Amino acid sequence: MYDVKSNKAEEFINDQEIKESINIGETNKSNEKLITSIIKKGSEGKGLSHREAALLLACDIEKLNKRIFSLAQEIKMRIYGKRIVLFAPLYISNYCVNGCVYCPYHKGNKETKRKKLTMDEIRLETAALQDIGHKRIALECGEDPVNNPIEYILESIRTIYSVKNKNGSIRRINVNIAATSQENYKKLKEANIGTYILFQETYNKKNYEKLHPTGPKHNYEYHTLAMDRAMEGGIDDVGLGALFGLSNYKYELTALLMHAEHLEAAKGVGPHTVSVPRIKPAVGIDREQFTEGISDEIFLKIIAVLRIALPYTGIIVSTRESKEARRKALEIGVSQISGGSKTTVGGYGEPEDEKSAQFTTTDRRKLDEVTQWLISLGYIPSFCTACYREGRTGDRFMKLAKSGNISNCCQPNALITLQEYLEDYAATETKISGETLIKQELANINDTNIRNKAKAFIKSVKHGERDFRF
């Protein structure tokens, strides 16, 4: 039985409810009046239910699909403006005890070269990330209680935060590790992590158990309830995601939104971010065995529907996607992207060893190239981490976002951190175009006090000072 507040995974991610929602969408995919009414509701910026989103996803009326994409773009600009947050993943170990058949880290894969970074190696990786300009990272690690216990994760976090190389510093560590206990989530919170990220991979329980035949990740209930335990452990910013290509995309999107609704109903605040990775080639993995791959057209529609359904939730696209796919995704809803990413263990400090990679990246440009590209498209590359460090997380962030007041912080913070990047790391061409952009965008800040304060901070950055924030 479907129950959005239930503490049982199969009740708030209810198979029958998902299938009924998809069926309603398919039955009404040409119902112009109904779909138009949902688009109108979405334009209010208050989100949509999973059933309403399923209707938009199924819509086959060309003129209405154009309105869906147009609305997604409008909502994106209304809430996030031109800001695009940049980050990088940092893989510290690929030892894993799970049997996930789509992941090269799985225990039985003899082609993967196993590696675990020491604290000295983590310091080198951190310094290398700082030297290209990153301030925010996502810590990645396989699940292995012997090689990668929680103590190793916590020590790694302390080590990363301790490294200060020249003007560099990692100011926010988001963590993407396996589902764990409430007590361990409490420890992660005390270690000052940012967002806890965990992909469900697939919400279809039958397929989930087939794709995860062995190891602790096989437990669908425990994995799906991870975000509940994380929030109960004090982490109020969590990031959801599904790996598109493992199961039917309509099933995954509907269930993903049901998960967001559950967190809102049961814990008082929905996800801080949602990721939409597509399955990619990897060492020792036969991608041809996965038959649920999605086209660029469907991928972009998923992003557009997510932006309308979850207007205040960040949407993340990684370097799994091509430059062109990312450009289109940015237009209609994506607010965070990775840049200059290495998916190998130890790939920043030393040449990459593809046999330790989790997946093949498609967009392999350096961070400065991505930054220059964003500027050329009219976006503001943002290295901001202020909200977490100022306590604007969870429901506090959402209240500010929904009131529109968050832009008074985000816009100037984006410009200040971009100026830091231009001073310390940018190529000459990037610096010239970036400073032109900053000048233009400062003029667009309506509040005189905020604009003048931002100008003063930026002037101080040019004179060598760092880490100003609203």
For each residue, the residues with C-beta under 8 A, 3 or more apart:
1: 11 14
2: 11 12 14 16 17
3: 6 8 11 12 14
4: 12 258 261 262 265 266
5: 12 262 265 266
6: 3 11 12 262 266
7: 225 228 266
8: 3 11 12 221
9: 12 13 220 221 224 225
10: 13 14 15 205 221
11: 1 2 3 6 8 14
12: 2 3 4 5 6 8 9 258 259 261 262 266
13: 9 10 18 203 205 224 255 258 259 262
14: 1 2 3 10 11 17 18 258
15: 10 18 19 204 205
16: 2 19 20
17: 2 14 20 21 258
18: 13 14 15 21 22 203 251 254 255 258
19: 15 16 22 23 251
20: 16 17 23 24
21: 17 18 24 25 50 51 54 254
22: 18 19 25 26 54 58 250 251 254
23: 19 20 26 27
24: 20 21 27 28 51 54 55
25: 21 22 28 29 51 54 55 57 58 250
26: 22 23 29 58
27: 23 24
28: 24 25 31 34 35 55 58
29: 25 26 55 58 59 60 61
30: 60 61
31: 28 34 35 55
32: 35 36 61 64
33: 36 37
34: 28 31 37 38 55
35: 28 31 32 38 39 55 56 59 61 64
36: 32 33 39 40 64
37: 33 34 40 41
38: 34 35 41 42 48 52 55 56
39: 35 36 42 43 56 64 67 68 71
40: 36 37 43 44
41: 37 38 44 46 48 52
42: 38 39 45 47 48 52 56 71 75 308 309
43: 39 40 71 74 75
44: 40 41
45: 42 75 78 79 311
46: 41 311
47: 42 308 309 310 311 312
48: 38 41 42 52 53 56 308 309
49: 52 53 257 261 309
50: 21 53 54 254 255 257 258 261 309
51: 21 24 25 54 55
52: 38 41 42 48 49 55 56 309
53: 48 49 50 56 57 253 254 257 305 306 308 309
54: 21 22 24 25 50 51 57 58 250 253 254
55: 24 25 28 29 31 34 35 38 51 52 58 59
56: 35 38 39 42 48 52 53 59 68 305 308 309
57: 25 53 54 250 253 301 302 305
58: 22 25 26 28 29 54 55 250
59: 29 35 55 56 64 65 68
60: 29 30 65
61: 29 30 32 35 64 65
62: 65 66
63: 66 67
64: 32 35 36 39 59 61 67 68
65: 59 60 61 62 68 69 301
66: 62 63 69 70
67: 39 63 64 70 71
68: 39 56 59 64 65 71 72 301 304 305 308
69: 65 66 72 73 300 301 304 332
70: 66 67 73 74
71: 39 42 43 67 68 74 75 304 308
72: 68 69 75 76 303 304 305 307 308 332 333
73: 69 70 76 77 331 332 333
74: 43 70 71 77 78
75: 42 43 45 71 72 78 79 307 308 311 333
76: 72 73 79 80 307 331 332 333 334 335
77: 73 74 80 81 82
78: 45 74 75
79: 45 75 76 311 312 401
80: 76 77 83 335 410
81: 77 380 407 410 411
82: 77 378 379 380 441
83: 80 335 379 380 382 384 410 411 414
84: 330 334 335 336 337 374 379 380 381 382
85: 136 314 335 336 337 382 383 384
86: 134 136 336 337 338 339 367 370 371 381 382 383
87: 134 136 137 138 174 336 337 338 339
88: 129 134 136 137 138 338 339 340 341 342 348 367
89: 137 138 139 140 176 318 338 341 342 343
90: 125 126 129 137 138 139 140 160 348
91: 94 140 141 342 343 344 345 346 347 356 358
92: 116 117 122 125 139 140 141 148 156 345
93: 115 116 117 141 142 144 147 148 152 345
94: 91 104 105 112 114 115 116 142 345 356 358
95: 105 114 116 142 144 146 147 148
96: 103 105 106 107 142 143 144 215
97: 107 143 144 145 215 216
98: 103 105 106 107 142 143 178 212 214 215 216 217 218
99: 106 107 108 212 213 214 215 218
100: 103 105 106 201 211 212 215 217
101: 106 211 212 213 285 289
102: 201 211 243 246 279 282 285 290
103: 96 98 100 106 282 285 358
104: 94 109 111 112 282 283 284 285 357 358 359
105: 94 95 96 98 100 109 112 142 358
106: 96 98 99 100 101 103 109
107: 96 97 98 99 214 215
108: 99
109: 104 105 106 112 283 284 285
110: 284
111: 104 283 284 355
112: 94 104 105 109 283 284 355 356
113: 353 355 356
114: 94 95 356
115: 93 94 345 346 353 356
116: 92 93 94 95 147 148 345
117: 92 93 121 122 125 156 345 346
118: 121 122
119: 122 123 155 156 159
120: 123 124
121: 117 118 124 125 346 349
122: 92 117 118 119 125 126 156 159 160
123: 119 120 126 127 159 162 163
124: 120 121 127 128 349
125: 90 92 117 121 122 128 129 346 348 349
126: 90 122 123 129 130 159 160 163 165 170
127: 123 124 130 131 163 165 168 349
128: 124 125 131 132 348 349
129: 88 90 125 126 132 134 137 168 170 348
130: 126 127 133 134 163 165 166 168 169 170
131: 127 128 165 166 168 425
132: 128 129 340 366 367 368 425
133: 130 168 367 368 371 383 421 424 425 426
134: 86 87 88 129 130 137 170 340 367 383
135: 169 170 171 172 383 384 385 417
136: 85 86 87 88 170 171 172 173 174 194 383 385
137: 87 88 89 90 129 134 160 170 172 173 174
138: 87 88 89 90 173 174 175 176 197 338
139: 89 90 92 153 156 157 160 173 174 175 176 177
140: 89 90 91 92 176 177 358
141: 91 92 93 148 153 176 177 178
142: 93 94 95 96 98 105 148 178
143: 96 97 98 148 177 178 215 216 217
144: 93 95 96 97 147 148
145: 97 148 149
146: 95 149
147: 93 95 116 144 152
148: 92 93 95 116 141 142 143 144 145 152 153 177
149: 145 146 152 153
150: 153 154 180 184 187
151: 154 155
152: 93 147 148 149 155 156
153: 139 141 148 149 150 156 157 175 177 188
154: 150 151 157 158 187 188 191
155: 119 151 152 158 159
156: 92 117 119 122 139 152 153 159 160
157: 139 153 154 160 161 173 175 188 191 192 193
158: 154 155 161 162 191
159: 119 122 123 126 155 156 162 163
160: 90 122 126 137 139 156 157 163 170 173
161: 157 158 170 173 192
162: 123 158 159
163: 123 126 127 130 159 160 168 169 170
164: 168 169
165: 126 127 130 131 168 169
166: 130 131 424
167: 420 423 424 466
168: 127 129 130 131 133 163 164 165 424
169: 130 135 163 164 165 467
170: 126 129 130 134 135 136 137 160 161 163 173
171: 135 136 385 389 467
172: 135 136 137 194 385 388 389
173: 136 137 138 139 157 160 161 170 192 193 194
174: 87 136 137 138 139 193 194 195 196 197 239
175: 138 139 153 157 188 193 194 195 196 197
176: 89 138 139 140 141 196 197 198 199 239
177: 139 140 141 143 148 153 180 198
178: 98 141 142 143 198 216 217
179: 198 216 217 222 223 225 226 229
180: 150 177 184 185 226 229
181: 184 185 229
182: 185 186 229 230 232 233
183: 186 187 233
184: 150 180 181 187 188 233
185: 180 181 182 188 189 196 229 230 232 233 234 235
186: 182 183 189 190 233 234
187: 150 154 183 184 190 191
188: 153 154 157 175 184 185 191 193 196 230 233 235
189: 185 186 192 193 233 234 235
190: 186 187 234
191: 154 157 158 187 188
192: 157 161 173 189
193: 157 173 174 175 188 189 196 235
194: 136 172 173 174 175 237 385 388
195: 174 175 237 238 239 272 273
196: 174 175 176 185 188 193 227 230 235 237 238 239
197: 138 174 175 176 238 239 241 273 275
198: 176 177 178 179 223 226 227 230 238 239 240 241
199: 176 240 241 242 243 275 277
200: 203 208 223 224 240 241 242 255 256 259
201: 100 102 208 211 212 242 243 246
202: 207 208 211 242 243 246 247 252
203: 13 18 200 208 224 242 247 251 252 255 256 259
204: 15 207 208 247 248 251 252 255
205: 10 13 15 208 209 220
206: 209 210
207: 202 204 210 211 246 247
208: 200 201 202 203 204 205 211 212 220 223
209: 205 206 212 213 218 220
210: 206 207 213
211: 100 101 102 201 202 207 208 246
212: 98 99 100 101 201 208 209 215 217 218
213: 99 101 209 210 218
214: 98 99 107 218
215: 96 97 98 99 100 107 143 212 218
216: 97 98 143 178 179 219 222
217: 98 100 143 178 179 212 223
218: 98 99 209 212 213 214 215
219: 216 222 223
220: 9 205 208 209 223 224
221: 8 9 10 224 225
222: 179 216 219 225 226
223: 179 198 200 208 217 219 220 226
224: 9 13 200 203 220 221 259
225: 7 9 179 221 222 228 229
226: 179 180 198 222 223 229 230
227: 196 198 230 231 238 240 259 263 267 271
228: 7 225 231 232 263 266 267
229: 179 180 181 182 185 225 226 232 233
230: 182 185 188 196 198 226 227 233 235 238
231: 227 228 234 235 236 238 263 267 269
232: 182 185 228 229
233: 182 183 184 185 186 188 189 229 230
234: 185 186 189 190 231
235: 185 188 189 193 196 230 231 238
236: 231 269 393 394 395
237: 194 195 196 272 273 388 393 394 397
238: 195 196 197 198 227 230 231 235 263 271 272
239: 174 176 195 196 197 198 271 272 273 274 275 316
240: 198 199 200 227 256 259 260 271 273 274 275
241: 197 198 199 200 256 274 275 276 277 316
242: 199 200 201 202 203 246 252 253 255 256 276
243: 102 199 201 202 246 277 278 279
244: 249 252 276 277 278 279 292 294 299 302
245: 278 279 290 292 293 294
246: 102 201 202 207 211 242 243 252 279 290 292
247: 202 203 204 207 251 252 292
248: 204 251 252 292
249: 244 252 253 292 294 298 302
250: 22 25 54 57 58 253 254
251: 18 19 22 203 204 247 248 254 255
252: 202 203 204 242 244 246 247 248 249 255 256
253: 53 54 57 242 249 250 256 257 302 305 306
254: 18 21 22 50 53 54 250 251 257 258
255: 13 18 50 200 203 204 242 251 252 258 259
256: 200 203 240 241 242 252 253 259 260 274 306
257: 49 50 53 253 254 260 261 306 309 310
258: 4 12 13 14 17 18 50 254 255 261 262
259: 12 13 200 203 224 227 240 255 256 262 263 271
260: 240 256 257 263 264 270 271 274 310 313
261: 4 12 49 50 257 258 264 265 270
262: 4 5 6 12 13 258 259 265 266
263: 227 228 231 238 259 260 266 267 269 270 271
264: 260 261 267 268 269 270
265: 4 5 261 262
266: 4 5 6 7 12 228 262 263
267: 227 228 231 263 264
268: 264 395
269: 231 236 263 264 394 395 398
270: 260 261 263 264 310 313 398
271: 227 238 239 240 259 260 263 274 310 313
272: 195 237 238 239 313 314 393 394 397
273: 195 197 237 239 240 313 314 315 316 336
274: 239 240 241 256 260 271 306 310 313 314 315 316
275: 197 199 239 240 241 315 316 317 318
276: 241 242 244 299 302 303 306 315 316 317
277: 199 241 243 244 280 318 320
278: 243 244 245 293 294 299 320 321
279: 102 243 244 245 246 287 290 293
280: 277 287 320 359 360 362
281: 285 287 359 360
282: 102 103 104 285 287 357 358 359 360
283: 104 109 111 112 354 355 357
284: 104 109 110 111 112
285: 101 102 103 104 109 281 282
286: 289
287: 279 280 281 282 290
288:
289: 101 286
290: 102 245 246 279 287 293
291:
292: 244 245 246 247 248 249
293: 245 278 279 290
294: 244 245 249 278 298 299 302
295: 298 299
296: 299 300 325 328
297: 300 301
298: 249 294 295 301 302
299: 244 276 278 294 295 296 302 303 325 329
300: 69 296 297 303 304 325 328 329 332
301: 57 65 68 69 297 298 304 305
302: 57 244 249 253 276 294 298 299 305 306
303: 72 276 299 300 306 307 315 317 329 332 333 334
304: 68 69 71 72 300 301 307 308 332 333
305: 53 56 57 68 72 253 301 302 308 309
306: 53 253 256 257 274 276 302 303 309 310 313 315 333
307: 72 75 76 303 304 310 311 315 332 333
308: 42 47 48 53 56 68 71 72 75 304 305 311
309: 42 47 48 49 50 52 53 56 257 305 306
310: 47 257 260 270 271 274 306 307 313 315
311: 45 46 47 75 79 307 308
312: 47 79 398 401 402
313: 260 270 271 272 273 274 306 310
314: 85 272 273 274 335 336
315: 273 274 275 276 303 306 307 310 329 333 334 335 336
316: 239 241 273 274 275 276 334 335 336 337 338
317: 275 276 303 320 321 325 326 329 330 334 336 337
318: 89 275 277 321 337 338 341 361
319: 337 338 339 341 343 361 362 363 364
320: 277 278 280 317 359 361 362
321: 278 317 318 325 326 329 362 363
322: 325 326 362 363
323: 326 327 363 365 373
324: 327 328
325: 296 299 300 317 321 322 328 329 362
326: 317 321 322 323 329 330 334 337 363
327: 323 324 330 331 377
328: 296 300 324 325 331 332
329: 299 300 303 315 317 321 325 326 332 333 334
330: 84 317 326 327 334 337 377 379
331: 73 76 327 328
332: 69 72 73 76 300 303 304 307 328 329
333: 72 73 75 76 303 304 306 307 315 329
334: 76 84 303 315 316 317 326 329 330 337
335: 76 80 83 84 85 314 315 316
336: 84 85 86 87 273 314 315 316 317
337: 84 85 86 87 316 317 318 319 326 330 334 370
338: 86 87 88 89 138 316 318 319 341
339: 86 87 88 319 365 366 367 370 371
340: 88 132 134 365 366 367 368 370
341: 88 89 318 319 338 361
342: 88 89 91 347 348 352
343: 89 91 319 347 357 358 359 360 361
344: 91 347 352 353 354 356 357
345: 91 92 93 94 115 116 117 353 356
346: 91 115 117 121 125 349 350 353 356
347: 91 342 343 344 350 351 352 353 356 357
348: 88 90 125 128 129 342
349: 121 124 125 127 128 346
350: 346 347 353
351: 347
352: 342 344 347 357
353: 113 115 344 345 346 347 350 356 357
354: 283 344 357 360
355: 111 112 113 283
356: 91 94 112 113 114 115 344 345 346 347 353
357: 104 282 283 343 344 347 352 353 354 360
358: 91 94 103 104 105 140 282 343
359: 104 280 281 282 320 343
360: 280 281 282 343 354 357
361: 318 319 320 341 343 364
362: 280 319 320 321 322 325
363: 319 321 322 323 326 370
364: 319 361
365: 323 339 340 369 370 373
366: 132 339 340 369 370
367: 86 88 132 133 134 339 340 370 371 425
368: 132 133 340 371 372 425 426 427 430
369: 365 366 372 373
370: 86 337 339 340 363 365 366 367 373 374 381
371: 86 133 339 367 368 374 375 381 421 426 430 434
372: 368 369 375 376 427 429 430 433
373: 323 365 369 370 376 377
374: 84 370 371 377 379 380 381
375: 371 372 378 379 380 381 430 433 434 437
376: 372 373 433
377: 327 330 373 374
378: 82 375
379: 82 83 84 330 374 375
380: 81 82 83 84 374 375 411 414 415 418 437 441
381: 84 86 370 371 374 375 414 418 421 434
382: 83 84 85 86 410 413 414 417 418
383: 85 86 133 134 135 136 417 418 420 421
384: 83 85 135 387 410 413 414 416 417 469
385: 135 136 171 172 194 388 389
386: 389 390 392 409 413 469 470
387: 384 390 392 393 397 406 409 410
388: 172 194 237 385 391 392 393
389: 171 172 385 386 469
390: 386 387 409 469
391: 388 396
392: 386 387 388 396 397 400 406 409
393: 236 237 272 387 388 396 397
394: 236 237 269 272 397 398
395: 236 268 269 398 399
396: 391 392 393 399 400
397: 237 272 387 392 393 394 400 401 406
398: 269 270 312 394 395 401 402
399: 395 396 402 403
400: 392 396 397 403 405 406 409
401: 79 312 397 398 404 406
402: 312 398 399
403: 399 400 406
404: 401 407
405: 400 408 409
406: 387 392 397 400 401 403 409 410
407: 81 404 410 411
408: 405 411 412 447 450 470
409: 386 387 390 392 400 405 406 412 413 469 470
410: 80 81 83 382 384 387 406 407 413 414
411: 81 83 380 407 408 414 415 441 444 445
412: 408 409 415 416 445 450 451 453 454 457 470
413: 382 384 386 409 410 416 417 469 470
414: 83 380 381 382 384 410 411 417 418
415: 380 411 412 418 419 438 441 442 454 458
416: 384 412 413 419 420 454 457 458 461 468 469
417: 135 382 383 384 413 414 420 421
418: 380 381 382 383 414 415 421 422 434 437 438
419: 415 416 422 423 434 435 438 458 461 462
420: 167 383 416 417 423 424 461 466
421: 133 371 381 383 417 418 424 425 426 434
422: 418 419 425 426 430 431 434 435 438
423: 167 419 420 426 461 462
424: 133 166 167 168 420 421
425: 131 132 133 367 368 421 422
426: 133 368 371 421 422 423 430 431 434
427: 368 372 430 431
428: 431 432
429: 372 432 433
430: 368 371 372 375 422 426 427 433 434
431: 422 426 427 428 434 435
432: 428 429 435 436
433: 372 375 376 429 430 436 437
434: 371 375 381 418 419 421 422 426 430 431 437 438
435: 419 422 431 432 438 439
436: 432 433 439 440
437: 375 380 418 433 434 440 441
438: 415 418 419 422 434 435 441 442 458
439: 435 436 442 443
440: 436 437 443 444
441: 82 380 411 415 437 438 444 445
442: 415 438 439 445 451 454 455 458
443: 439 440 451
444: 411 440 441
445: 411 412 441 442 450 451 454
446: 451
447: 408 450 451
448: 451 452
449: 452 453
450: 408 412 445 447 453 454 470
451: 412 442 443 445 446 447 448 454 455
452: 448 449 455 456
453: 412 449 450 456 457 470
454: 412 415 416 442 445 450 451 457 458 470
455: 442 451 452 458 459
456: 452 453 459 460
457: 412 416 453 454 460 461 468
458: 415 416 419 438 442 454 455 461 462
459: 455 456 462 463
460: 456 457 463 465 468
461: 416 419 420 423 457 458 464 465 466 468
462: 419 423 458 459
463: 459 460
464: 461
465: 460 461 468
466: 167 420 461
467: 169 171
468: 416 457 460 461 465
469: 384 386 389 390 409 413 416
470: 386 408 409 412 413 450 453 454
